């Protein structure tokens, strides 16, 4: 983290990845898993990631449609 390149990479990561982690914690309550076992916890995390990706996809798709309608 002492180099300027490392600090730049970390700044990009915080803008991109940290929002998703915060969204998973707040919206989906994924501060701790509701089940036991690696397979079940993996499935729960997969569902949370899928729900985020679908919500993001719908938002992006809605934005593209509104741009297409505008002259």
C-alpha positions as CSV (number, residue, x, y, z in Angstrom):
1,X,0.0,0.0,0.0
2,X,3.0,2.3,0.1
3,X,3.2,2.7,-3.7
4,X,1.0,5.1,-5.6
5,X,-0.1,2.3,-8.0
6,X,-1.3,0.2,-5.0
7,X,-3.2,3.1,-3.6
8,X,-4.9,3.7,-7.0
9,X,-5.9,0.1,-7.2
10,X,-7.3,0.1,-3.7
11,X,-9.3,3.3,-4.5
12,X,-10.9,1.7,-7.5
13,X,-11.7,-1.4,-5.5
14,X,-13.4,0.6,-2.8
15,X,-15.7,2.3,-5.4
16,X,-16.7,-0.9,-7.0
17,X,-16.6,-3.8,-4.6
18,X,-17.3,-2.1,-1.2
19,X,-20.7,-0.9,-2.4
20,X,-21.8,-4.4,-3.2
21,X,-20.6,-5.7,0.2
22,X,-22.5,-2.9,1.9
23,X,-25.6,-3.7,-0.1
24,X,-25.5,-7.4,0.8
25,X,-25.2,-6.5,4.5
26,X,-27.9,-3.9,4.6
27,X,-30.5,-5.1,2.0
28,X,-30.1,-8.9,2.4
29,X,-29.0,-9.1,6.0
30,X,-25.9,-11.1,5.2
31,X,-24.0,-10.1,8.2
32,X,-24.0,-13.7,9.3
33,X,-25.3,-16.8,7.5
34,X,-28.6,-18.4,8.6
35,X,-27.5,-21.9,8.1
36,X,-24.6,-24.2,8.8
37,X,-22.1,-26.0,6.6
38,X,-20.0,-24.8,3.7
39,X,-22.4,-25.9,1.0
40,X,-25.5,-24.2,2.5
41,X,-23.5,-21.0,3.2
42,X,-22.3,-21.0,-0.3
43,X,-25.8,-21.4,-1.6
44,X,-27.0,-18.6,0.5
45,X,-24.2,-16.3,-0.7
46,X,-24.9,-17.3,-4.3
47,X,-28.6,-16.3,-3.9
48,X,-27.6,-12.9,-2.5
49,X,-25.2,-12.4,-5.4
50,X,-27.8,-13.4,-7.9
51,X,-30.3,-11.0,-6.4
52,X,-27.8,-8.1,-6.6
53,X,-26.9,-8.9,-10.2
54,X,-30.5,-9.2,-11.2
55,X,-31.4,-5.9,-9.6
56,X,-28.4,-4.2,-11.2
57,X,-29.3,-5.7,-14.6
58,X,-32.9,-4.5,-14.4
59,X,-31.7,-1.0,-13.5
60,X,-29.2,-0.9,-16.3
61,X,-31.8,-2.3,-18.8
62,X,-34.3,0.4,-17.7
63,X,-31.7,3.1,-18.3
64,X,-31.0,1.8,-21.8
65,X,-34.6,1.8,-22.7
66,X,-35.2,5.4,-21.6
67,X,-32.1,6.5,-23.6
68,X,-33.5,4.7,-26.7
69,X,-36.8,6.5,-26.4
70,X,-35.3,10.0,-26.2
71,X,-34.7,11.7,-29.5
